[in-house]
Amino acid sequence: MRRLFDLSWPIIGLNALQVVALAVDTAMVGRTPQAAAALTGMGYASQLFFLLMVAMIGLTVGTVAFIARAHGARQRERVQHILHQSTQLTVMLGIAVAIVGNLAAVPLMRLLGSDDAAMEHGLAYLRPMLVGTVFNYLSILYAAALRGTGNTRLAFVVALVMNGLNFVFNYGLILGNFGLPALGIGGAAYGTVLAQLCAVVMMIVMLRRDPESALEPSLVPRPFDRPLVADLVRIGWPAGANMLVLNAGFLSIVGMLARIDQGAVAAHGIGLRVQALAFVPGLAISQALGAMVGNALGGGRVDEARQILRAGIILCGSVMTTLGLLLVAAASPLVSVFGVTVGSPVHAYAIQWMQLLGFAMPFVGVFIAQTGLLSGAGATRINLRINTAVTILQIPASYVLGFPLGLGAWGIWAAFPLSFSFKLIWASWEVRRGAWAITGTQVA
């Protein structure tokens, strides 16, 4: 438990800072002219940006799985080789996403139900964010690689600096302070990209100057190691597909909400910011758990991996339950932080969404601890099967609850927390079945 906590708290800080940066951007945008349309456009754009990150999530999971095992087996040269190959793949992936995302932005936003006003604001935010995709992806990769070697504090320090820069840049570019132009929602994107660029440079410099570091990032091109790339894809693609399925579930919610009220879409975007912050501790514990499981399996210690899971379930379940109670009790003041008028339709919708999330948090806590074990063992296909099957049920359930049964936005949202109870039951069965231990040994 102590080892898990020591590895988790910097990841909690890192992920919290990332979410806080998004929340601060949203709060600033909520204080600009045409704030309602800007927040709605930001809701659409953010959902699409997360959708386009699925391939990077897969690459990150594969990288952590292999670096953790190599580090656990004390293979320093192998760690460096995996990092360099992953870096090259990350750069190529970032460029591809920037191109494809910009080409598909308008039709995708139309498909989600965006009106003209939200479209204009959403594109002003989405396009600059896509152009800076490479910097965002590299910062994610290096933080993940550090997690695989057990060094989570450096990534946290870099994130502190990046958040400070993000606040300064965005405060100037969104609202026109420090003599900078007031770019509104576009300023949120430009400021964020600049902060991410600074973070990547800082990370590379610090790691290369540290003689004790287990990682030495390099951007010098080298021939691809095809067997390793194939292994990274084999482990990573189910994780990426898993995120695609989860995003499909969220996108379906956005599309249904747009047919009810554009204000519900804005509320959904605000709720996602709060949800992301509330999920931070649990996801951080899950990520730390996965890295520790990878190290244990790299040394052939399956029983230790099981002990790590038990500690993770207790820690993650307790933390997420506490946060769930906080979400339910403090929904109204939390929504007000984003500049939403109390008593407005957006305010009422956001409270509904956040309280539903709060009631789901105990199930979420135990489930994501179990997914951390499966990811750390490289058993990413099990996670994919669970999420795919349950999401296939969640989407029609949202439709039935929202429209034929007449429950509106509340009904559309209600299927999301309900789905986590089914995911928890399935994941518990998979963990007890033990196939993940065999997969972990094969990856190692």
C-alpha positions as CSV (number, residue, x, y, z in Angstrom):
1,M,0.0,0.0,0.0
2,R,2.8,2.4,0.9
3,R,4.7,1.7,-2.4
4,L,1.5,2.2,-4.3
5,F,0.7,5.5,-2.6
6,D,4.3,6.8,-3.0
7,L,4.1,6.1,-6.8
8,S,0.5,7.3,-7.1
9,W,0.6,10.8,-5.5
10,P,2.8,12.5,-8.1
11,I,0.6,10.9,-10.8
12,I,-2.5,12.3,-9.0
13,G,-0.8,15.7,-9.0
14,L,0.2,15.4,-12.6
15,N,-3.2,14.4,-13.9
16,A,-5.0,16.9,-11.6
17,L,-2.8,19.7,-13.1
18,Q,-3.8,18.6,-16.6
19,V,-7.5,18.7,-15.7
20,V,-7.2,21.9,-13.8
21,A,-5.6,23.5,-16.9
22,L,-8.7,22.5,-18.9
23,A,-11.0,23.7,-16.2
24,V,-9.2,27.1,-16.0
25,D,-9.5,27.4,-19.7
26,T,-13.2,26.7,-19.6
27,A,-13.7,29.1,-16.7
28,M,-11.9,31.9,-18.6
29,V,-13.9,31.2,-21.8
30,G,-17.1,31.4,-19.7
31,R,-16.2,35.0,-19.0
32,T,-15.8,36.1,-22.7
33,P,-18.5,37.7,-24.9
34,Q,-20.9,35.1,-26.4
35,A,-19.9,32.7,-23.6
36,A,-22.8,30.3,-24.1
37,A,-21.9,29.6,-27.7
38,A,-18.2,29.5,-26.9
39,L,-18.8,26.9,-24.1
40,T,-21.0,24.8,-26.3
41,G,-18.4,24.9,-29.1
42,M,-15.7,24.0,-26.6
43,G,-17.8,21.0,-25.5
44,Y,-18.0,19.7,-29.1
45,A,-14.3,20.4,-29.8
46,S,-13.0,18.8,-26.6
47,Q,-15.0,15.6,-27.3
48,L,-13.5,15.4,-30.8
49,F,-10.0,16.1,-29.5
50,F,-10.3,13.3,-27.0
51,L,-11.6,11.0,-29.7
52,L,-8.5,11.7,-31.8
53,M,-6.2,10.7,-28.9
54,V,-7.2,7.1,-28.9
55,A,-4.1,5.9,-30.9
56,M,-1.8,7.8,-28.6
57,I,-3.4,6.1,-25.6
58,G,-2.7,2.8,-27.2
59,L,0.9,3.6,-27.8
60,T,1.3,4.9,-24.3
61,V,0.0,1.7,-22.8
62,G,2.3,-0.5,-24.9
63,T,5.3,1.7,-24.0
64,V,4.6,1.5,-20.3
65,A,4.1,-2.2,-20.4
66,F,7.4,-2.9,-22.1
67,I,9.5,-0.2,-20.3
68,A,8.2,-1.5,-16.9
69,R,9.2,-5.0,-17.7
70,A,12.6,-4.0,-19.0
71,H,13.2,-1.8,-16.0
72,G,12.0,-4.6,-13.6
73,A,14.5,-6.9,-15.3
74,R,17.3,-4.2,-15.0
75,Q,17.8,-4.0,-18.8
76,R,18.8,-0.3,-19.1
77,E,19.7,-0.4,-22.8
78,R,16.4,-2.1,-23.6
79,V,14.6,0.7,-21.8
80,Q,16.4,3.4,-23.9
81,H,15.7,1.5,-27.1
82,I,11.9,1.2,-26.4
83,L,11.7,4.9,-25.5
84,H,13.4,6.0,-28.8
85,Q,11.2,3.8,-30.9
86,S,8.1,5.1,-29.1
87,T,9.2,8.7,-29.6
88,Q,9.5,8.2,-33.3
89,L,6.1,6.7,-33.5
90,T,4.7,9.5,-31.4
91,V,6.0,12.2,-33.7
92,M,4.6,10.4,-36.8
93,L,1.2,9.9,-35.0
94,G,1.0,13.5,-33.9
95,I,1.5,14.8,-37.4
96,A,-1.0,12.3,-38.9
97,V,-3.7,13.3,-36.3
98,A,-3.1,17.0,-36.9
99,I,-3.7,16.5,-40.7
100,V,-6.7,14.1,-40.4
101,G,-8.3,16.0,-37.6
102,N,-8.3,19.3,-39.4
103,L,-9.7,17.8,-42.6
104,A,-12.5,16.0,-40.7
105,A,-13.3,18.7,-38.1
106,V,-16.3,20.3,-39.8
107,P,-18.2,17.1,-40.9
108,L,-17.6,15.6,-37.5
109,M,-19.0,18.6,-35.6
110,R,-22.0,18.7,-38.0
111,L,-22.5,15.0,-37.3
112,L,-22.6,15.7,-33.6
113,G,-25.4,18.3,-34.1
114,S,-23.4,21.5,-33.8
115,D,-25.2,24.7,-34.9
116,D,-23.4,27.5,-36.8
117,A,-22.5,29.5,-33.7
118,A,-21.1,26.6,-31.8
119,M,-19.2,25.5,-34.9
120,E,-17.4,28.8,-35.3
121,H,-16.2,28.8,-31.7
122,G,-15.4,25.1,-31.7
123,L,-13.2,25.3,-34.7
124,A,-11.4,28.3,-33.3
125,Y,-10.4,26.1,-30.4
126,L,-9.9,22.7,-32.1
127,R,-7.7,23.7,-35.1
128,P,-4.8,25.2,-33.1
129,M,-5.0,22.3,-30.6
130,L,-4.6,19.9,-33.4
131,V,-1.7,21.7,-34.9
132,G,0.1,21.3,-31.6
133,T,-0.7,17.6,-31.2
134,V,2.9,16.5,-31.4
135,F,3.9,18.5,-28.3
136,N,0.9,17.2,-26.4
137,Y,1.7,13.6,-27.4
138,L,5.4,13.8,-26.5
139,S,4.6,15.2,-23.0
140,I,2.2,12.3,-22.5
141,L,4.7,9.8,-23.7
142,Y,7.6,11.0,-21.5
143,A,5.4,11.1,-18.4
144,A,4.2,7.6,-19.1
145,A,7.8,6.3,-19.7
146,L,8.9,7.8,-16.3
147,R,6.0,6.0,-14.7
148,G,7.2,2.8,-16.1
149,T,10.6,3.3,-14.4
150,G,9.0,4.4,-11.1
151,N,10.0,8.0,-11.4
152,T,6.7,9.9,-11.2
153,R,8.0,13.0,-9.4
154,L,9.9,14.6,-12.3
155,A,6.8,14.5,-14.5
156,F,4.8,16.2,-11.7
157,V,7.4,19.0,-11.4
158,V,7.3,19.6,-15.2
159,A,3.5,19.7,-15.1
160,L,3.6,22.3,-12.3
161,V,5.7,24.6,-14.5
162,M,3.5,23.8,-17.6
163,N,0.3,24.7,-15.6
164,G,1.8,28.0,-14.5
165,L,2.7,28.9,-18.1
166,N,-0.7,27.7,-19.3
167,F,-2.4,30.1,-16.9
168,V,-0.2,33.0,-17.9
169,F,-0.5,32.4,-21.6
170,N,-4.2,31.8,-21.5
171,Y,-5.0,34.7,-19.2
172,G,-3.3,36.9,-21.7
173,L,-4.6,35.4,-24.9
174,I,-8.2,34.6,-23.9
175,L,-9.0,37.9,-22.1
176,G,-6.4,40.2,-23.7
177,N,-4.2,40.8,-20.6
178,F,-0.4,41.6,-20.5
179,G,-0.8,43.6,-23.7
180,L,-1.7,40.5,-25.7
181,P,-4.6,40.3,-28.1
182,A,-8.0,39.1,-26.7
183,L,-8.5,36.0,-28.9
184,G,-11.3,34.4,-26.8
185,I,-11.7,30.7,-27.2
186,G,-8.9,30.6,-29.8
187,G,-6.5,32.0,-27.2
188,A,-7.2,29.0,-24.9
189,A,-5.8,26.7,-27.6
190,Y,-2.8,28.9,-28.5
191,G,-1.8,29.3,-24.8
192,T,-2.2,25.6,-24.1
193,V,0.0,24.6,-27.1
194,L,2.7,27.0,-26.1
195,A,2.7,25.6,-22.6
196,Q,3.0,22.1,-23.9
197,L,5.9,23.0,-26.1
198,C,7.8,24.4,-23.2
199,A,7.0,21.3,-21.1
200,V,8.5,19.0,-23.8
201,V,11.7,21.0,-24.0
202,M,12.0,21.1,-20.3
203,M,11.5,17.4,-19.9
204,I,14.1,16.5,-22.6
205,V,16.7,18.9,-21.1
206,M,16.2,17.7,-17.5
207,L,16.4,14.0,-18.4
208,R,19.5,14.3,-20.6
209,R,21.3,16.3,-17.9
210,D,20.5,13.8,-15.1
211,P,23.2,11.1,-15.0
212,E,21.0,8.9,-12.8
213,S,18.0,9.0,-15.1
214,A,16.9,5.7,-16.6
215,L,15.6,7.6,-19.6
216,E,17.5,9.7,-22.2
217,P,15.0,11.0,-24.8
218,S,16.3,11.7,-28.3
219,L,14.6,13.1,-31.4
220,V,17.4,11.9,-33.8
221,P,15.8,9.5,-36.4
222,R,16.9,5.9,-36.4
223,P,15.7,2.8,-38.3
224,F,12.5,1.3,-36.9
225,D,12.8,-1.9,-35.0
226,R,10.0,-3.7,-36.7
227,P,9.5,-6.6,-34.2
228,L,9.3,-4.1,-31.3
229,V,6.9,-1.8,-33.2
230,A,4.8,-4.9,-33.9
231,D,4.8,-5.8,-30.2
232,L,3.9,-2.2,-29.2
233,V,1.0,-2.3,-31.6
234,R,-0.1,-5.7,-30.4
235,I,-0.3,-4.6,-26.8
236,G,-1.4,-1.0,-27.6
237,W,-4.1,-1.3,-30.2
238,P,-6.7,-2.9,-27.9
239,A,-6.1,0.0,-25.4
240,G,-6.5,2.5,-28.2
241,A,-9.6,0.7,-29.5
242,N,-10.9,0.7,-26.0
243,M,-10.6,4.5,-25.8
244,L,-12.3,4.7,-29.1
245,V,-15.2,2.7,-27.8
246,L,-15.5,4.8,-24.7
247,N,-15.4,8.0,-26.8
248,A,-18.0,6.6,-29.1
249,G,-20.2,6.2,-26.0
250,F,-19.6,9.8,-25.0
251,L,-20.1,11.1,-28.6
252,S,-23.4,9.3,-28.8
253,I,-24.4,11.1,-25.6
254,V,-23.4,14.5,-27.1
255,G,-25.3,13.7,-30.3
256,M,-28.5,12.8,-28.3
257,L,-28.2,15.9,-26.1
258,A,-27.9,18.1,-29.1
259,R,-31.3,16.9,-30.2
260,I,-32.8,18.0,-26.8
261,D,-31.0,21.3,-26.0
262,Q,-27.7,23.0,-27.0
263,G,-27.5,24.0,-23.3
264,A,-27.3,20.3,-22.4
265,V,-24.2,20.0,-24.6
266,A,-22.6,22.9,-22.8
267,A,-23.5,21.3,-19.4
268,H,-22.0,18.0,-20.6
269,G,-18.7,19.8,-21.4
270,I,-18.6,21.4,-18.0
271,G,-19.5,18.0,-16.4
272,L,-16.7,16.3,-18.3
273,R,-14.2,18.9,-16.8
274,V,-15.4,18.1,-13.3
275,Q,-15.6,14.4,-14.0
276,A,-12.0,14.4,-15.3
277,L,-10.8,16.1,-12.1
278,A,-12.8,13.7,-9.9
279,F,-11.5,10.6,-11.8
280,V,-7.9,11.8,-11.4
281,P,-7.0,10.1,-8.1
282,G,-8.5,6.8,-9.2
283,L,-6.9,6.8,-12.6
284,A,-3.6,7.8,-11.1
285,I,-3.7,4.8,-8.7
286,S,-4.7,2.6,-11.6
287,Q,-1.7,3.8,-13.7
288,A,0.7,3.4,-10.7
289,L,-0.8,-0.1,-10.1
290,G,-0.2,-1.0,-13.7
291,A,3.4,0.1,-13.6
292,M,4.0,-1.9,-10.4
293,V,2.3,-4.9,-11.8
294,G,4.5,-4.7,-14.9
295,N,7.7,-4.5,-12.8
296,A,6.5,-7.5,-10.7
297,L,5.7,-9.6,-13.8
298,G,9.0,-8.6,-15.4
299,G,10.7,-10.3,-12.4
300,G,8.3,-13.3,-12.5
301,R,6.5,-12.3,-9.3
302,V,2.8,-13.1,-10.0
303,D,1.8,-13.3,-6.3
304,E,3.2,-9.8,-5.7
305,A,1.0,-8.6,-8.6
306,R,-2.1,-10.0,-6.8
307,Q,-1.1,-8.2,-3.6
308,I,-0.7,-4.9,-5.5
309,L,-4.2,-5.3,-6.9
310,R,-5.7,-5.9,-3.4
311,A,-4.0,-2.7,-2.1
312,G,-5.2,-0.8,-5.2
313,I,-8.8,-1.8,-4.8
314,I,-8.9,-0.7,-1.2
315,L,-7.1,2.6,-1.9
316,C,-8.9,3.4,-5.2
317,G,-12.3,2.4,-4.0
318,S,-12.1,4.5,-0.8
319,V,-10.8,7.6,-2.6
320,M,-13.4,7.4,-5.4
321,T,-16.3,6.8,-3.0
322,T,-15.3,9.9,-1.0
323,L,-15.1,12.0,-4.1
324,G,-18.5,10.7,-5.3
325,L,-20.1,11.9,-2.1
326,L,-18.4,15.3,-2.6
327,L,-19.8,15.6,-6.2
328,V,-23.3,14.9,-5.1
329,A,-23.2,17.3,-2.2
330,A,-21.3,20.2,-3.8
331,A,-22.6,20.0,-7.4
332,S,-24.1,23.5,-7.5
333,P,-21.1,25.5,-6.2
334,L,-18.8,23.5,-8.5
335,V,-20.8,24.4,-11.6
336,S,-20.9,28.0,-10.5
337,V,-17.1,28.1,-10.7
338,F,-17.4,28.0,-14.5
339,G,-19.3,31.2,-14.7
340,V,-22.7,29.6,-15.2
341,T,-25.7,31.6,-14.0
342,V,-27.4,29.9,-11.0
343,G,-30.9,28.8,-12.0
344,S,-30.1,28.8,-15.7
345,P,-30.9,25.7,-17.8
346,V,-27.1,25.0,-18.3
347,H,-26.7,25.1,-14.5
348,A,-29.6,22.7,-13.9
349,Y,-28.4,20.3,-16.6
350,A,-24.8,20.3,-15.2
351,I,-26.0,19.5,-11.7
352,Q,-28.0,16.5,-13.0
353,W,-24.9,15.1,-14.8
354,M,-22.5,15.6,-12.0
355,Q,-24.8,14.0,-9.4
356,L,-25.3,11.0,-11.6
357,L,-21.5,10.7,-11.9
358,G,-21.2,11.0,-8.1
359,F,-23.4,8.0,-7.5
360,A,-21.4,5.9,-9.9
361,M,-18.0,6.6,-8.3
362,P,-17.8,3.6,-5.9
363,F,-18.2,1.2,-8.9
364,V,-15.8,3.2,-11.0
365,G,-13.1,3.1,-8.3
366,V,-13.0,-0.7,-8.0
367,F,-13.3,-1.2,-11.8
368,I,-10.4,1.1,-12.8
369,A,-8.2,-0.6,-10.2
370,Q,-8.9,-3.9,-12.0
371,T,-8.2,-2.3,-15.4
372,G,-4.9,-1.1,-14.1
373,L,-3.9,-4.7,-13.3
374,L,-5.0,-5.9,-16.8
375,S,-3.2,-3.0,-18.6
376,G,0.0,-3.6,-16.5
377,A,-0.1,-7.3,-17.5
378,G,-0.6,-6.4,-21.1
379,A,-4.0,-8.1,-21.1
380,T,-5.5,-5.1,-23.0
381,R,-7.8,-7.2,-25.1
382,I,-9.8,-8.1,-22.0
383,N,-10.4,-4.5,-21.2
384,L,-11.5,-4.0,-24.8
385,R,-14.0,-6.8,-24.7
386,I,-15.6,-5.5,-21.5
387,N,-15.9,-1.9,-22.7
388,T,-17.1,-2.8,-26.2
389,A,-19.9,-5.1,-25.1
390,V,-21.1,-2.8,-22.4
391,T,-21.0,0.3,-24.6
392,I,-23.0,-1.5,-27.2
393,L,-25.7,-1.8,-24.6
394,Q,-25.2,1.7,-23.1
395,I,-25.9,3.6,-26.4
396,P,-29.4,2.2,-27.0
397,A,-30.1,2.4,-23.3
398,S,-29.4,6.1,-23.4
399,Y,-31.7,6.5,-26.3
400,V,-34.5,4.6,-24.8
401,L,-34.3,6.4,-21.4
402,G,-34.0,9.8,-23.0
403,F,-36.6,9.7,-25.8
404,P,-39.2,6.8,-25.7
405,L,-39.4,6.9,-21.9
406,G,-39.3,10.7,-21.9
407,L,-36.6,11.2,-19.3
408,G,-34.7,13.7,-21.5
409,A,-31.1,14.6,-20.7
410,W,-31.2,12.9,-17.3
411,G,-32.2,9.6,-19.0
412,I,-29.4,9.9,-21.6
413,W,-26.8,10.4,-18.9
414,A,-28.2,7.8,-16.5
415,A,-27.1,4.9,-18.7
416,F,-23.5,5.9,-18.3
417,P,-23.1,5.3,-14.5
418,L,-25.4,2.2,-14.9
419,S,-23.0,0.7,-17.3
420,F,-20.1,0.8,-14.8
421,S,-21.9,-1.8,-12.5
422,F,-21.9,-4.3,-15.4
423,K,-18.3,-3.5,-16.2
424,L,-17.3,-4.1,-12.6
425,I,-19.0,-7.5,-12.5
426,W,-17.3,-8.7,-15.7
427,A,-13.8,-7.3,-14.8
428,S,-14.0,-9.1,-11.4
429,W,-14.7,-12.4,-13.1
430,E,-11.7,-11.9,-15.5
431,V,-9.4,-11.0,-12.6
432,R,-10.3,-14.2,-10.7
433,R,-10.0,-16.3,-13.9
434,G,-6.3,-15.4,-14.0
435,A,-5.6,-15.3,-17.7
436,W,-3.9,-11.9,-17.3
437,A,-1.0,-13.6,-15.4
438,I,-0.3,-15.8,-18.4
439,T,-0.4,-12.8,-20.7
440,G,1.9,-10.9,-18.4
441,T,4.5,-13.6,-18.5
442,Q,4.4,-13.8,-22.3
443,V,4.9,-10.0,-22.6
444,A,7.8,-10.1,-20.2
